[in-house]
Amino acid sequence: MPPTPTHIRWQAYEHEHFERGKDWFLALGIAAVCIAAISVLFGNVLFAILILVAASTLALLAKTPQAIAEFELSDRGIRVNGTMHRFEEIISFWVEDHDANPPILLIDTVKWLSPNFVIPLPPEHVDAKSVREFLAERTEEVPMKETYAHKVLEFFGL
């Protein structure tokens, strides 16, 4: 059996980027203005402002090009864009390579604000099997699925 590497590095896009047409931005603006107007009619101006700010933020995020992220697995933990997540903070992992294209690495951590990570494993940059073998030696492998929040963000292309 070949020796396990001491680290694995790869780069991938943080998420899949979908080009939005003018009609998508027009629909977003119309929906936001309508909801804000209804909110004002019901006397909730603060909610109307929140809706307009949220729609503006969504439009800016949809217009922003995707960034390439750097990932590294080492003996210390998982590094995502320079932020180290130690194995002591990781509860479990799962490599979803059957239903996902490209395969994804799901990480469950003890962190309160960002408990789950979804990391793409593009086949042209990294082998999903070697990632699974590397992590299986260091933490527990537990079957899991993507969170609904992540699926909703993917649906909106964010």
KAKAJO-V43324 format. One line per field, one symbol per residue. psi: psi as a letter, one per 40 degrees, with the letter a starting at -180 (. if undefined). burial: # if it has 24 or more other ideal C-beta (glycine too) atoms within 12 Angstrom, else .. A space follows every 10 residues. Layout:
psi = ???
burial = ???
This chain:
psi = hiihieihii iiidihhhhh iddddddddd dddddddddd deegdddddd dddddddddd dddhiiihih ihhaddahhh fehhhiddeh diihhgedeh hiiihhhhie iddgdiihhi ghdedihddd ddddddedih hhhiiiiddd dddddef.
burial = .......#.# .#.##..... .......#.. .#...#.... .......... ##..#..##. .#......#. ###...#### ....#.#..# .#####...# .########. .....##### ##...#.#.# ##.##..##. #....#...# .......#
